[in-house]
Amino acid sequence: MYKTHQRMIAKFSKESPDNLKWTKGLALTSIRQDFWLLRSQLLDLKEYGVESKYLFGSKKAGWEYIINNKQNLYNKIYSNKISLAEKLLEVASIPNIGLAKAGFILQLTLGKVGCLDVHNLNRFGIPSTVFRLNKVKYSTALRKAEYYIKTCEDLGGSEYLWNSWCEFVAEKYPWKYRNANQVSRLHVDHIFSAVQDA
C-alpha cells in the first residue's frame, strides 16, 4: 500500500508547486471530513477555488495561503538546509493546518513523519491537546514539532502509520471500503482527480 501509493504521490508532488498544491489540498479538505468524500470536495475546489462550499471555517484562509505561498512552501518542503522539524512547522503555519495535517503532508510528499489524526490519537491513547501549537514561542513550537516526529517514529514510522490507518479505516467502515488497499489507493485517486484534464 504505502510503498506503491505514497511513492506515486511523492513523485507527483515534487514535479511542481502546482502539483504540490493539490497534495496540500487533500490534507486541508480532509480536516473533520470522511475520507471517501474528498474526491468530490477536491473537484469542487478545482472548479470554484476559494469560493468552494467545502472551504468552511478556516479552510478558506488555508487554501488562500497555499495558493499565495505555493512556491515558498515547495522550496521549504524540498530544502536541504532546514531540519525536518522546521519543515513541519513551515507546513503547520498554513491556516487550519496543525502538526497532524502538516505531518500528513510530509508523509505524502517526503515519506516521513505521519498523520496523528483523531483516529490515530484514539488508537494510541494520545491526548488531543499534546500537539496543539496555539500561540507559543518558536522555540516551544520547534520542541513540539520534534516531539511529534519522535512520536511518529516511536509508533512505527511513516509507513506503519499509513498502512495501519488504512486497515483501521477499512475495518471501521466496511460498507464504504472493500479493503485497506482501496483506502490507500484513494489517497492517489483523490489527488489525481483534481488535476485530471487540468
Secondary structure, 3 states (H helix, E strand, C coil): CHHHHHHHHHHHHHCCHHHHHHHHHHHHHCCCCCHHHHHHHHHHHHHHHHHCCCCCCCHHHHHHHHHHCHHHHHHHHCCCCCCHHHHHHHHHCCCCCCHHHHHHHHHHHHCCCCCCCHHHHHHHCCCCCCCCCCCCCHHHHHHHHHHHHHHHHHCCHHHHHHHHHHHHHHHHCCCCCCCHHHHHHHHHHHHHHHHCCC
